[in-house]
Amino acid sequence: MNKVIEKIGGLDKIISEIIEQTHLFIITAMNNKYRKDKNIKKSKGIILTGKPGTGKTTLALCLAEFSGLPFTIINCPNIFKTDEGEGENELYLIFESMMNHYQASIIILDEIDIITDKIASICTGVESKLYSMLIKLIDSINSNDLYKGQIFIIGLTNRLYAINNNLYRSGRLDKIYELNIKKPEQRLQILKIITKKIPFVIEEKDLILKKVSQITHGFVATDLQNLCTKVAMEFIQKISNEKVNKINENKKPIPIFVTLKHFENALKDIKPSNLNECQAKISDIKFSNIFGIDYIIEDLKLTIIEPFNNPQEFLQFGISPPRGILIYGPPGVGKTMLCCAIAAEIGINFMLVESSQIISKIVGESENNIARIFAQAKESSPCVLFIDQIDVLAPVRGSSMTSENTGERIVTSLLVEMDGFFTPKHGKGPEIDVLVIAATNRPETIDSALLRPGRLDQHIYIPPPNLKQRKEILMGKFQKIPTSLSEEQIDILLNDTEDFSGADLDNLCREAALTSIRESINNKVVTLNHFIKAKAICKASLSNYKPIHPFST
């Protein structure tokens, strides 16, 4: 077992259970007394599931190799043949060969979902015949026939939901193990294995790897391998350059070691592969980049960030961590920026989902999109799942005018997913590692069921900026724009920007800077005159805004 753990890492408990089951299979298969005993339930195999890159194939091969049993691996997509009956015959011959030649053996079925798909099982073509053949073969193995060898099957899939339930009912592949790499401790184990040949300062290695494991949320084994490869390649390049420089200077090369900085640089390019589908990253927007809403930020730190980071400290006082948050207010006041900053301050991944991208004209596809996004958020946890324009996705039920009741079905699906996310476990309160945040300009149009306690139960209103807040926003913008404005000129500008949102002010500063450049490329500062000219182009977006508070904040 130690050999497998040393090679895989991060999955000690699962490896221990599978090895125990494999060992039991070997004892039963190699002892005729046990084989003849009809009262002994003989294991036929297991299913390993998990998102791509978690190490399913590597683990299966390690288990097979270190078991000492002969084994073969079948790539299920390759079983499909053009000639009728050829695929079923090939599958049959592989099983028959293993049973006839070995007393006990292992068959690994990679991408088993391809031939056991729920749709394949009800088709009438090649898919259905392959499915039927596999089920027949599984049912036939490990009988009391002493002249037939025993087979232990390891099925691999990243689409467990697609597999027909008959495959893993009792008496078939009835043990399912999900490979999850979610905790920093698991990533640390994997990193220690991957970085054995990377040169560190001995005293610093554990500290560096521990820090890397804490900032690689959502990374699976393959992602960590890619990260370390990137570090190694850049390190080799740096060594080569250093050696050339020292030779040119007739100096002895100084030993170079990998540091935390190498990993931080590599992380700018290497992201969790599971997050590629959504706009996702570890956000680089901080609270310090947001101006004019300090009072909201302070409230967020106390009510959201601290409970999320230290849930047990709050649970002992009967305060549950936030489950879901609705941020509402007029366009351009910084709702999206605030969500990004929350993720950055907690130090976790950020998934951005536009509601309009979820909705599909194909019946049932919108619900599938919702289920897939929530599953992805769970797999990529800890993370912030940000749903923008939630009013588009969850309008008040009964307002849909379509015959298919698309709106109602989408809302129901969303409620089911959120309730599944936030169901308490082990009687200790919810184990929240995904924070759901939604934003809207139209809170009054959202279905009320989504806003009740236990769902999006914390409501944060960001109002249009008043004069003081507009000044804070402008002063923040001026940190990056060279201006020559006096206090009096700033006051003139503030009085002239009533009904401007934060986004409007940002646009105004950008346009003023461009006006200065257009006037003369040699200009060094942006003047009040440039702002006045820019103001003629940039209009206020909140002139007709009327605050709506459909619920208490």
N, C-alpha and C positions, 0 to 999 in steps of 0.2 A: 504493500500500500504506500509506503514511504516513497518508493521510486516514482509512482504515479503522481503523488502530491508534489514531489520535487520538480517534476516536469511540467505540471499544469499550473498549480497555484490558484488560491482564491476560492476553491470549491471543496475544501476539506471534508465537510459533513456529507455532501452528496457523493463524493468519491468513496468515502467510508461505507456508506449504505450500498452503493452499487457493487463494490468489491465483496461485501458480505453476501450479497445476493448471487454474485458470480461464483463465489466459493461454494455456496450451498448447491448451486447447479452442478458444479464439478464433482462434489461428493456424491450426489444422487446419480449422476450419469456414469460414474466410474465404479459404482457398487451395484452388482446384479441384484442383491437382496433388496435394496431400495428401489431399483428399477421395476422389480416385479410387484412391489407393494402398491396396490391400487388406492390405498388410503392416503398415500403421500402425494400432496399436490406438487406437481413438477412445473417449475417455472419455464416459460417459453421465451421470455425476453422483456425488454423495457423500451421506453421511448425517451430520448433526450431531446428536449425542446429549448428554445431560446433564440433571441435575435441573432442575426449574422455577426460572426466575429467573437462570440462568447466562448468558443473552443469545443463545440460539440464533436466535430470530426477528430480533432486532436485527442480529446478525452477517450472517444470510442477506440481509436487505434492504440492508445496507451493501455487501455484496459485489456484489449485483445492480446497485445504483445506481451504484457507482463503476466497474463493468465497462464501462459505456457501452452495454450490450446492452438491448434491450427485455425486460421480464420481467413475469410474472404470479404471483400467490400464490393457491394453492388451500387453503382450510380444509377438510380432509378430512371432518370430521364433517358438513359441509353438503352433501356429495356424496350422502349417503343420501336417497333420495326415496321417497315412498309408492307412486308408480306404477311398475310393473315395467319395467325397462329404462331408466328416465329418468336414473338416476345414471350408468350406464355410458355412455349417449349424451352426457351433459354432459361427462364426462371425455374421451371421444373427440373431441368438438368442440373442446375447449380445446387439446389436443395438435395436432389437425389444423390449427386456425387459426394457431398459432404456427409450424408447419412451412411452411404455405403463404404466410405474409405476411413472414417474416423469414429471412434467411440463417443467422442464429445468434441464439438467445434463451435465456432462463433461466426455468424453472418451479420455483417453491418449493412443496413439498407439506408444509404444516404439519400436525402430528399424523398423520404417515403411518402410524403403527402402527394407527390405527383401521381402515384398509382393507387392511392387510397382516398382521393378527394371525394367529398360528398357528392359532387356532380358526377364524377367518374363512375361511382357505384350505381347510378341510376341510368346511365347511358346504355346504348345498345351496341356500341362499336368496340374498338380495340381497348379503350379505357376500362369498360365494364368487364371485359374478358380477363384483363390483367389483374384487376381488383379481385375478381372471383377466384382466379388461380392462386393469388397470394393468400387469401383467406383459407382456401382449401389446404394449402401447404402448411400454414400455421396450425390449423386444426389437426393435421396428420402427424406432426412431429411430437417427439417425446412421449411416445406410447409405451406400453409394457413389452413391446417386441424387443427381445434381447439381440436380435440380428440387425436391428437398425440403430444407427448412431443417434445421439442426442444433439440438438442444436439450440444454441442460445442466440436470440435475435436482438440486435441493438438498432432500433429505428431512429433516424435523425430527421428533424424538421424545424423550420422556423415559422411554420404555419399550422400549429396544432389545431386552431379553430377550424381549419379547412378539412381536417381528417374525419372520415366517417366514424361515428362513435362505436360501431361494431368492432373496429380494430383493437380498441383498448378496453373492451369489456372483459369480465372475469374469464380466465382460461386462455386468454390470448396475450397481447402485450399490455398487461394490466397495471404496470408500474410506470408512472410518468415522472420524470425529473426535469424541472425547469432550471436552466443555468442562468443565474442572475449575478452580474458583477455590479453591485450597487454601493457597497461600503468601501470607505478608504482603506480599511484593513485588507480587503480582498485585492484591491489594486496594488497595495504595497507588496503583497506576496508575489503578484505577477511581475511587478517591476524588479524585484530582487532577482527573479529568474532571468528576465530579459537582459538585465544590465550586468551580468556576471563578467563580461569581457570589456566593459566600458571603464576607463581609468578615472577613479575618483581619489580625492584625498581621503584616506581610510577613515579618519576621524569625522569627516563630513558626510560620508555616503549615506548613512541611515537618516540623517537629518534632511538631506536633499530629497531622497526618495519619499520620505514621509510627507514633506511639503508638496511634492508633485502629486502624490496620491490624493491629497486633500483638495487640489485645484483642478483635477481631471474628472469632474462630475460627468456622468453619462458615457465615459470611455469604457469600451469593452477590451478584451485581450488584444484583438487585432489593432484597435486604435492605439493602444499603449505600445504595441510593437512598431507601428508606423511612427509614433512620436520618438521612440528611442532610435530608430533608423535615421530619422531626420537629424537628431542630435549628433549621432555618430558621424554622419556624412559631413555635417558642418564642422565638427571637431577635427576630422581628418584633413579637411580643406585648410583649416586654421593652422594645424601642425605643419602642413606642407609649406604654407606661406612663411611661417616663423622660421623653419629650417633654412629656406632660401635666403631670408633676410639675414640670419645669423652667419651663414656661409659667406654672403657678400660682405659682411662686416668683419669677417675673420674672428667671430666670437663663438663660444661653445653654446649650443642650444640649451635653453632652460626647460626643465620638465613642465609639461602643460597638463592640466587635469580638467575634467568636466565639472562645471559648476551649475548652480541653480539657474543662473542667467541663460545658459545654453538651452535649458528646458523651457524657460519663459519665452525665449525668442522663437523656439520651434512651435510653441502653442499658438502663436499668431497665425500659423498656416495649417496646423493639424487640428481638426475639430472632430467631435464625436460623429461617426458615420451614420448613426441612427437619426441624427438631427438634420441630415442633408435635405430631407423632404420639405421641412418647414424652414422659415427664416429663423434660424436659431443660432445662438452663440452665448458666450459668457459676456454679458453686456459690459461696455466700458463707460457707460454714462453713470456718474455718481450724483449724489444729492448736492454736492458742491457745484455741479454744473447747472443746477436749476435755481432760478431766482424768482423772488416775489411770493413764494408760498412756504416760507420757513415754518409757519405755525402748523401747516398740514404735515410737513416733513417730520416735525418733532412728535406729532401725534402718531404718525406711522411707525416711527422708531419704537414707541412704547407699546402700541397695540398690535403691531404686525411682526416687525423684525425680531424683537426680543422674544416673544412667545414662539416664533418659528425656530429660532436658534437654540432656545433653552426651554423646550416645552415642559419638562418635568418640574422646573421651578414654578411655573404658572399653574400646572395641574394640581400641585399640592395645596393651592389656594382655591381650587375649584374653577380655575379659569382655563378653558380649552383654547388651544392655538386657533388662529383664524382659519376658516375652511375655504371661504371664497369672498372676494371683494368686488364691489361694483364702484367704479370711478366714473362720475358723470359731471357734465358741465358743457359749456358752449365749445364750438370748434376752436382749436388753436391755443388753448390755455395750458397745454403740457401734460395731457392725460397719458399719452404713449411714453413720453420721456420719463414720467414719474414711475410707470410700470417697469421700464428698463432699469431705472435707478434702484428700485426695490430689489430686483434680481442681483444687481451688482453689489449692493450693500450686504446682502445675505451671502453672496459669493457662489451663486449657483447658475445653472443654465437658464436660458431665456428662450421660450418658444413663442413666436408671434404667428397668430392665425387670423387671417381676414375672413370675417363671416361670409362675405360674398363668394369666396373661393370654395366654401364648403357646400353651398347649395348647388344642386344639379337638377337638370330637367328629367333625368332618368329616374323612374320611380324606385325608391329604396336606396339610391346611391348616396343621397345626402345623409341618411342615417348611418350608412357604412362609413362615410367620411368622418362622421363624429366619433364613432366607435374606434376607428383607426387612430385618430388624433389623440384621444384619451389613452389608448393603449400605448402609443408612442411616448406620451408624457410620463406614464407610469414606468416604462422601461428606461427612460432617460432621467429618472428622478435621482437626486433632488433637482427640481426645476420650477420655474414660474411659467405657467401656461397662460398666455395673454390672448384673450379673444376680443378683437377690436370690432366695433359696431355690432354689439351683441343684440341690439334691437332688430337687426336684419334677420338674425338667426332665430330669435325667440320672441316673436310678436304675440300679443294677447291671443289666446286660443279662441276660435270662433270668428276671427277677423279674416280668415283665409277664404277666398272666393273660388278656389279651384275644386273640381269634383273629387280629386284625389286627397283633399285635406292635407296637402303637403306640409303646410305650416304647423298644424297640430301634431303630425307625426314627428317632425323635426324637434319640436319642443319636448314631446314625450321622450324621445331618444336622448335628448340632452339631460333631462331630469334623471333618467335611469343611469346614465353614465356618472353624473355628479353624485347621486346617492350611493353608487357602487364605490366611488372614490372615498367617500367620507363616512363609510360604515365603521363604527367602532370595532376594534379587534381585541380579543382576549379580555374584554370587560374593563379595560383600562383607559378608555377614551380613544379617539382616532389617532392612528399613527400617520400623521400627515407629512409626506415628503414631496408633495406637489401642491403648490399654491396656485389656485385658479383666480385670475383677475380678469374682469371684463370692463370694457369702456363703452360709453354711449353718449350721444348728444341728445337723445330722446328717451329719457328714463320712463316717461309716462306710457310708452308703447310696449314695454317689456311685460311678458306674462308674469303675473304676481307670484305664481308658484315657484319661479326661479329665484325670487328675492326673499323667500321666507327663511327663518332660522334653520341652519344646517346646510344651506346652499350659498348663494351670494348674500350672506347675512350682514356684511359690513358695508355701509354706503358712505362714500367720500365725495363731497361736492367741491369742485374747484370753480370758484366764481370768476367773472371777468375781473381783470386786475384794476384796482383803484389807483388813484394818483400816486400814493406811496409805493404800491407794488410795481407800477410802471417804472418808477424811478429806480427801484432795485433791479428790475430786468434790464433797463438801459445801462445802468452802471456795470452790470455784469457783462453786457455786450461790449462796452467800451474797454474792457480788459484786453480785448483782442483787436480793437480798432483804434488807431491813433487819432485822437480828436483834440481840438483846441477850444472846446466849449467851456464857458464860465458857468458858475452856478445859476446866474440870471438867465443865460441862454438855455441851460438845461430846463429851467422852469418854464420858459417859453415853449420849448419843444414838448414838455409834458402836458401843458394846457392845450396844446394843439393835437394831442393824440388820444383824446377821449374816445372811448369805444374801440380802442385798439386792443387786440389780444396779444399774448406773448409772441405768437407766430407772426402777427402783423408787425410788431416792433422789430423782430428779427429780420423780416423782409425789408423794413424801412432802413435799418442799419446797413444791410447788404447793398441796397440800391443807392444809399448815400455814398458808400465807399466806391461803388462803380462810377457814380457821377463825378467824384473827385478824380478818379483815374482817367475818365474820358476827357475831363477838362485839361489835364496835363499829367503825363506819366511821371513827371518830376515832383508832383504834389506829395508832401510828407504827412499831411494831416487832413482830417475830414472836418469841415467847418459847418456852422449853423446854416449858411447859405446852401450847402450841399444837401443838408437834411430838408430844408424848405423845398428845394427842387424835387427831391425824392418823394416828399409828402404829396406833391401834386399827382404823382403816379400811384402811390400806395394808398389804398382806401381802407377805412375801418370795416372790419367784418362783423362787428357786434352792434351796429347801429340799431338794428331792429330786434335784438335779442331780449326775450322776456324770460326771466328765471322761472323754472318749473320744479317744484319739490313734491313729487308724488308720495313721498314717505319721509319720515323724520330721519335726520342724519345723526 
